[in-house]
């Protein structure tokens, strides 16, 4: 019963529009997490490298870290659905063989399920990563739209897709050409990642077909 409820919740998340995630992030998550940013910055203020990465918490909560958190929630349904389908393709005989050798549930998962499903899991992660790279609205709402290059995760910034969405309408000449070039670069990166993920899924399907014969 718990499994069915979790699966249904994850499937529902996959149908939520990205603008809803963005509004939720800017209205709920960003204000609520500002205090957490401040506490983390204070706790790591004495660590040489981490004090730079985790400093500069914005008052509004809109930052690279907030955008990453929202994107992580958005791509979770993709990764979990592909992983779940991959786990379902593990031959029953392989699981039974592990149990017959005296393996516990965790040992069976670690020794039989995970090695068999590795390609599918990696493919799911790559597909989710591809969606995260191309995401626009949610990122534009929560990242802060600050034109700066910084090492600080808690600082406001910008992303390729957000820059294109926010500035293309008012751009002209060379700047418009630069935005188009950014769009082409984003398209190529997403295409390469998606193609690689699809190739891994096809490889996993061929292996499953060969082992089921």
C-alpha atoms as one frame of an Amber mdcrd trajectory, in Angstrom:
protein
   0.000   0.000   0.000   2.833   2.398   0.847   4.581   1.567  -2.415   1.442
   2.280  -4.439   1.001   5.637  -2.718   4.606   6.676  -3.326   4.442   5.606
  -6.978   1.223   7.556  -7.484   2.735  10.659  -5.859   5.819  10.490  -8.066
   3.700  10.014 -11.188   1.619  13.043 -10.208   4.771  15.129  -9.810   5.752
  14.328 -13.389   2.551  15.953 -14.668   2.961  19.232 -12.750   3.917  22.135
 -15.091   7.334  23.664 -14.554   5.847  27.108 -13.906   4.047  25.663 -10.868
   7.367  24.386  -9.515   8.857  27.812 -10.151   6.076  29.650  -8.342   6.256
  27.191  -5.458   9.990  27.741  -5.296   9.835  31.533  -5.273   6.825  31.854
  -2.950   7.406  28.976  -0.510  10.835  27.355  -0.755  13.016  30.454  -1.195
  11.661  32.401   1.816  11.606  29.285   4.009  15.153  28.209   3.215  16.868
  31.571   3.746  17.439  30.824   7.426  18.965  27.461   6.531  21.408  29.210
   4.197  22.422  31.584   6.981  22.994  28.728   9.437  25.071  26.764   6.924
  27.172  29.831   6.108  27.812  30.446   9.806  28.671  26.804  10.497  31.166
  26.624   7.625  32.682  30.071   8.068  35.871  28.579   9.505  36.453  26.002
   6.753  38.842  27.441   4.121  37.195  26.214   0.904  33.617  25.646   1.997
  33.257  29.109   3.519  33.626  30.550   0.006  31.265  28.102  -1.663  28.552
  28.369   0.988  28.723  32.082   1.772  26.709  35.042   0.549  23.189  33.853
   1.380  20.665  36.168  -0.352  17.879  37.800   1.634  15.262  36.616  -0.869
  16.504  33.010  -0.933  16.765  33.057  -4.736  20.079  31.431  -5.595  21.884
  28.700  -7.511  21.221  26.279  -4.672  17.482  27.016  -4.641  17.306  26.504
  -8.397  19.189  23.226  -8.057  16.845  22.081  -5.312  13.759  22.796  -7.431
  15.311  21.073 -10.446  16.177  18.032  -8.333  12.532  17.726  -7.313  11.407
  18.184 -10.925  13.623  15.467 -12.395  12.992  12.951  -9.610   9.893  11.456
 -11.343  11.865  10.811 -14.547  14.716   9.079 -12.754  12.503   7.045 -10.442
  10.130   5.874 -13.184  12.969   4.655 -15.403  14.730   3.060 -12.429  11.510
   1.331 -11.372  10.977  -0.063 -14.864  14.586  -1.226 -14.979  14.256  -3.027
 -11.651  11.115  -4.744 -12.943  13.079  -6.259 -15.843  15.498  -8.160 -13.592
  14.849 -11.881 -14.223  13.105 -13.641 -11.377  15.508 -16.555 -11.719  18.427
 -14.266 -10.962  16.815 -13.106  -7.717  15.883 -16.655  -6.723  19.436 -17.805
  -7.386  20.764 -15.180  -4.982  18.273 -16.241  -2.315  19.197 -19.887  -2.882
  22.810 -19.041  -2.090  21.722 -17.618   1.256  21.704 -13.915   0.354  19.640
 -11.469   2.369  17.322  -8.966   0.698  19.992  -6.265   0.641  22.663  -8.690
  -0.592  20.314  -9.804  -3.373  19.711  -6.185  -4.389  23.394  -5.310  -4.244
  24.626  -8.446  -5.997  21.857  -9.137  -8.523  19.486  -6.220  -9.064  21.861
  -3.247  -9.087  24.505  -4.734 -11.430  21.779  -5.848 -13.844  20.066  -2.429
 -13.733  23.140  -0.202 -13.798  22.752   0.916 -17.422  19.086   1.762 -16.978
  19.743   3.748 -13.798  22.515   5.765 -15.445  20.279   6.387 -18.460  17.491
   7.648 -16.211  19.878  10.013 -14.436  21.137  11.326 -17.775  17.614  11.897
 -19.081  16.756  13.786 -15.913  19.956  15.796 -16.233  19.048  16.620 -19.829
  15.697  17.977 -18.731  17.327  19.996 -15.962  19.735  21.615 -18.414  16.924
  22.703 -20.721  14.523  23.841 -17.995  13.664  27.534 -18.325  10.680  28.903
 -16.427  11.316  27.338 -13.028  15.000  28.294 -13.126  14.276  31.847 -14.262
  11.919  32.360 -11.330  14.164  31.089  -8.524  17.766  31.662  -9.607  17.709
  35.430  -9.085  18.662  36.583 -12.625  21.898  38.240 -11.537  24.489  38.588
 -14.350  27.563  37.464 -12.439  29.976  34.561 -12.351  30.518  33.408  -8.792
  31.735  30.439  -6.788  28.989  30.842  -4.189  26.063  28.429  -4.330  23.934
  30.673  -2.132  24.345  33.714  -4.386  21.944  34.815  -7.092  22.987  34.107
 -10.654  21.675  33.115 -14.043  21.447  30.132 -16.386  21.644  29.836 -20.164
  17.970  29.070 -20.607  16.918  31.796 -18.165  19.072  34.416 -19.908  17.513
  33.554 -23.268  13.972  33.678 -21.899  14.459  36.956 -20.024  16.455  38.941
 -22.564  15.698  37.684 -26.065  12.593  39.856 -26.508  14.559  43.084 -26.036
  17.791  42.021 -27.744  19.019  43.277 -31.111  21.974  42.832 -33.410  25.038
  41.106 -32.054  23.496  40.489 -28.646  20.547  38.709 -30.219  22.969  36.590
 -32.249  24.806  35.721 -29.031  21.547  34.588 -27.425  20.764  32.462 -30.477
  24.226  30.931 -30.190  23.533  30.143 -26.535  20.298  28.449 -27.591  22.122
  26.346 -30.182  24.739  25.354 -27.601  22.015  24.403 -25.143  20.267  22.361
 -27.825  23.453  20.491 -28.749  24.274  19.687 -25.112  20.751  18.432 -24.442
  20.733  16.415 -27.678  24.049  14.723 -26.889  22.976  13.819 -23.351  19.591
  12.495 -24.508  21.160  10.476 -27.330  23.679   8.937 -24.954  20.919   8.070
 -22.488  18.766   6.506 -25.218  21.748   4.470 -26.394  22.264   3.137 -22.873
  18.574   2.244 -22.598  18.723   0.421 -25.940  21.839  -1.417 -24.791  20.095
  -2.483 -21.584  17.052  -3.680 -23.552  19.252  -5.742 -25.880  20.991  -7.330
 -22.919  17.660  -8.132 -21.293  16.426  -9.689 -24.530  19.590 -11.754 -24.901
  19.435 -13.056 -21.333  15.750 -13.915 -21.556  16.266 -16.175 -24.571
